[in-house]
Amino acid sequence: MKESQSFALKKVNIASAKKTARGVKSLLLTLLAVTFWIGIWWVAALKIGKEWILPTPLSVFESLCIAAREGTLFLRAGKSLVGIAAGYIFGTATGVVLAVLTAKSRILHVLFSPLLTVVRATPVASFILILWVFFARSSVPAISVWLIVLPIVWANCETGILGIDRRLNEMTRVYCFSPVKKLFYLYAPSVFPYFKTAALTAMGMAWKAGVAAEVLCTPDGTVGQMIWYAKRDIQTADLFAWTALVVVVCFLLEKFLSFLLSLPLRKHSKRKSDD
């Protein structure tokens, strides 16, 4: 018994070491790729020789450092993040609820499908400008994000719900599963992969749409407002710096969300290995 447990532990350790090695290798390759493209950018900037057309990476980094030293970088990033996160969370929750309703009722599906198709097909810029007519500019980014996230989450989650195996559904009825037990043992495992894909896809779309709304509406104290000011004043280094901040924050948010969404799967696999 002890030998089998020791062998299983060694197997787990070897698998963990291989996974770590793959992660380190992937990180190194990513850093090399990023370094390569920064080098191309630097060479192109030196070749052009005009900072107002294409600034060097060093100039962009200096602009970021100045904004960080003045305190505007983190304050503006935080304010933008709060507004966009509010729209994202509300859009995700609304999308899940709507998916449950439309999956259970054909009438509701027919009723909401055209509306969501229009929302999905309309250009983001048009939505932002239309919303600006009816709402205060400070609330437009959050509402824009909500409208972007809602159709993505709704479509994916509804597909997941409709794809649940009917035999499993019948089995829960035979064994008289309570609604809560049915939610945790039938719906959650079946729909979660669809939800995870939708959540990760919507995160990148939400951040870009939210910043785009800030650029057009220029609410005070946001990243989008600084991007607009940099473009207006032809401060190209600042424009690149604030855009780089948007890219980095989006990347970190996607990685953080991916980590959070992988926790249930890790707990499930760990529980199975313990059994």
C-alpha positions, 0 to 999 in steps of 0.5 A: 500500500505504501509503495503504491502511494509512493509511486503515485506521489512520484508520478505526480511530482514528475508531472508537476516538474514537466508542467513547470518546465513547459511553463518556463520554456513558454515564458522564455519564448514569449519574452524572446518574441517580445524582445524581437518586436521591440527591437524592430520597433526601435530600429524603425524609430531610429530610421525615421528619426522623428519622435512625433511620428514614431517614438522610440521604446525608450521615449515611451518608457520615459513617458510611462515613468513620468505619469507614474511619478506624477501619480496619474498613471495608477489613478487613471488606470484604477478609475478605468478598471473600476468602470469597465469591471462593473460593466463586465460583471453586470454583463456576465451576470445578465448574460447567464440569467438570459441564457437560462431563460432563453434555453428553457423558453422557446418564446423568450429565445425568439423574442430576445434573439433579434435584439442581441443580434443587433447588439452584436452586429452594431459597430462599437463606435456607433453604440458609444455615440448613441449611448452618449445621447441618452446617458452621462459620459461618465457612465457610457464606458460601463454601459458599452461594456455591458452591451458588448459582454452580454451577447457573448456570454448569453450565446455561449452559455445557452449553447452549453445548456442546450447541449446537456445530455438528455440521459443525464437529465433524466437520471437526475429526475430518476434519483430525485435530485434537488434543484441545488444538487442538479445545479452543482452536479449537472448544469455547472460541469456541463456549462462551465467550459462554455462559460469559461470561453465566453468570460475570457473572450468577453474580457478582452472585448470589454477592456477594448470597448471600455477604453474606446468609449473613454476615448470618444466620451473623455470622462474625467480621470480615465485612461481614454481621456489621456489617450485623446489628449495625447492624440489632440496635442500630437504627443506621440510618445504619450499616446504610445505609453497610454496605449501600452498601458491598456495592452498590459492591463488587458493581458494581466486581467485575462491571465488573472481571470484565466487563473480564477476560472481554472481553480474549480477544475484544479479542485475537481482534479485534485479531489479525483486524484485523492479518491 
